[in-house]
């Protein structure tokens, strides 16, 4: 017959192991929260730039208005990519929290949840990866926009120099 102290020690070991297992998804959750912070900050900057373009559009001449409209279309596409990144990262965070809950439910209950646990954690990783891909897409769009602005600026500068000669 086991003694009370031995049962308590085994029980404490099992609880400590469960807490250790739950920490892995918590670290993933921390990373996802950091990604969400980056994505939302970036989205706010794109929205701010969009507001500037809309304000400039109100007083722009026809040639400049066309350039500003093209910028608005570009900013809209970027904001959609960032929206997707935020939604995917939030879903990854929810799946990660579900994983943690499943770890505790599995420890308390008698139902085998290994496949469900594996699937939900895999989904969290997949969604986080998709969020990073959406963010990378927006970064590529931003780079394309910057290069287009630089090219347009060079052309304008070149045209002004040709007019001066």
N, C-alpha and C positions, 0 to 999 in steps of 0.2 A: 504494500500500500504506500503510494507516494505521500511525502509529507507536504505540508502547506508551503513551506519555503521553497522547495524544489519546483512545485507547480507555478509559483509566482515568478521564479527565475525564468522558467521556460516561457511563460506568458509575456514577461517583459522583453525577452529576446525576440519573440514573434512581433510584438508591437514596435520595437526598435527597427526591426527589419522592414516592416510595413512603412514606417515613417521614412526610412532611407529610400525605399522604392518610390515613395510619393514625391521625394525631392527632385528626382530626375525631370518629371514633367513640370515641376515648379520652375526649374531653371529655363526650360523651354518657354514657359509662360512669361518669364522675365524678358527673354529675348524678343518675344512677340510684342510685348508692351513697348519695348524700345523701338521696334520697327513701326508700330502704330504712331508713336510720337514723331518719328522722322517723316512718315507719310502725311500726317495731319499738318505738320509744319510746312511741308512742301506744298500741300494743297492750299494752305492759307496764302502762301506766296504767289501761287498761280492765280488764285482768286483776286488778290490785291492787284496783280499786274493786269488782270482782266478789267477791273474797275478803272484803272488808269487809262487803258485803251478805250473803253467806252466813253470816258470823259473827254479824251482827246478827239474822239470821233465826232463829238458834238460841234466842234469848231474847225474841223479839218476841211481843206479844199478837196476837190474831186480826186486828184492823184494820190494825195496822202490818205484819204478816206479808204481807197481801195487797198492800200498797204495795211491799214489798221484793221479792216475787215478780215483780211487774210490772217493777221495776227490773232484775231478773236477766234477764228476757226481752229487755228493751231492750239490756242490756249484751251479751247473746249475739248479737243481731243486729249490733250495732256491731263485735263481735270478728270475725264472719264477713266483714263488709265489709273490715275491716283485713287479715284473712287473704288475701282475694282481692287486695288491693292489694299485699301482700308477694309473693305468688306471681307476679302479673303483672309486678311490677318485677324480680323475680329472673329471670324468663323474658326480659324485655327486656335485662337485663344479659348473659344467656347469648347472646342473638341478636347483641348488640353485639360481644361477644368473637368470635363466629363470623364477623362481618363483618371484623374485624381479621385473623383467620386467613385468610379468603378473599382479602383484599388481598395478603397475602404469598404465598399459594399461587398466585394469579393472576400475580404478578410472576415467579415461578420457573417455573411450568408453561407449557405451550403451549396449554392448553385455554381456550376462551372462557368466562368465568364472569360476564360483565357482568350477565346477567339474574338469575343466582343471587345475586350480590352485591347488586344493587338490591332483590331480593325480601327477603333476610335483613335488610338495613338498614331497609327499609320496615316489616318485621315488628317490629323493635326499637322503632321510633318508635310504631307502633300499640299495642304492648303497654305502653309507657311511658305513653301517653295513657290507656289503659284503667286502669292503676294509679292515675293521678291522678283519674280519674272515680270509682273505687272509694273512694279516700280522701275525695274531696269528698262522696260519699254518706254516709260515716261522720261527717264533720263536720256535715252536715245533721241526721243522726240525733242527734248530741250536742246540737246546738242545740235540737232539738225536745224532747229529754229535759230540758234545762235550763229551757226555758220551761214545760214541764209541772210540774217541781218548784217553780218560782216561783209558778205558778198555784195549785198545791196548798198551798203555804206561805201564800199570801195568803188562801186560803179558810179555812185553819186559824186564821190570825190573826184574820180577820173573825169566825169562829165564836166564838173566845174573847172577843172584844170584845162580841159580842152577849150572851154568857152573863154578862158582868160587869155589863151594864146592867139 
